[in-house]
């Protein structure tokens, strides 16, 4: 995205790829988990996990950090995914 002159991946998705803002937000949120849990990417590709579901988990974790000052690490994120999905 930076090579194409965009300030963020979100802006790139909206301006250049023409994604609706809500879809771009979900995509970027889901990508954040894939940096911590690379196996999530293959689960999305297989159809075992949806981008929306992964983005919801990421949003939940960010809200916990913001509102409760609770950092949810990658092990805990994986447990949340396993508990709520066929991960």
C-alpha positions in Angstrom: 0.0 0.0 0.0 2.8 2.4 0.8 4.5 1.9 -2.5 1.2 3.0 -4.1 1.1 6.2 -2.0 -1.5 5.1 0.6 -1.1 5.9 4.3 -2.5 2.5 5.4 -3.7 -0.8 4.2 -7.3 0.3 5.1 -7.0 3.4 2.8 -5.5 1.2 0.0 -8.4 -1.2 0.3 -11.0 1.6 0.2 -9.5 3.9 -2.4 -7.7 1.6 -4.8 -9.5 -1.8 -4.4 -12.9 0.0 -3.9 -13.9 -2.1 -0.9 -16.7 -0.7 1.3 -15.2 0.7 4.5 -16.8 -2.1 6.6 -15.3 -4.8 4.4 -11.9 -3.1 4.5 -12.0 -2.8 8.3 -12.9 -6.5 8.6 -10.1 -7.5 6.2 -7.4 -5.4 8.0 -8.6 -6.6 11.4 -8.4 -10.3 10.3 -4.9 -9.7 8.9 -3.7 -8.5 12.3 -4.4 -12.0 13.7 -2.7 -13.7 10.9 0.6 -12.0 11.8 0.3 -13.6 15.3 -1.3 -16.9 14.2 -0.2 -17.7 10.7 -2.3 -20.9 10.6 -5.4 -18.7 10.6 -4.7 -17.7 7.0 -4.9 -21.3 5.8 -8.1 -21.8 7.8 -9.6 -18.7 6.0 -8.4 -20.1 2.6 -9.9 -23.5 3.4 -13.2 -21.9 4.4 -13.0 -23.2 8.0 -12.9 -19.6 9.3 -14.5 -16.6 7.8 -12.8 -13.2 7.6 -15.8 -11.7 9.5 -15.4 -14.2 12.4 -11.6 -13.6 12.7 -12.2 -9.8 12.6 -14.8 -10.1 15.4 -12.3 -11.9 17.6 -9.7 -9.2 16.8 -12.2 -6.5 17.6 -13.1 -8.2 20.9 -9.4 -8.4 21.8 -8.8 -4.7 21.0 -11.9 -3.7 23.0 -10.6 -5.6 26.0 -7.2 -3.9 25.7 -8.9 -0.4 25.3 -11.6 -0.7 27.9 -10.1 -3.1 30.5 -6.4 -2.7 29.9 -6.3 -6.4 29.3 -3.8 -7.6 26.7 -5.0 -10.8 25.0 -2.0 -12.7 23.7 -1.9 -15.0 20.7 -2.4 -18.2 22.8 -5.5 -16.7 24.3 -6.7 -15.6 20.9 -6.3 -19.1 19.5 -8.3 -20.4 22.5 -11.1 -18.0 21.7 -11.2 -19.1 18.1 -11.1 -22.8 19.1 -13.9 -22.3 21.7 -16.3 -20.6 19.3 -15.4 -22.3 16.0 -14.4 -25.5 14.4 -10.8 -24.3 14.3 
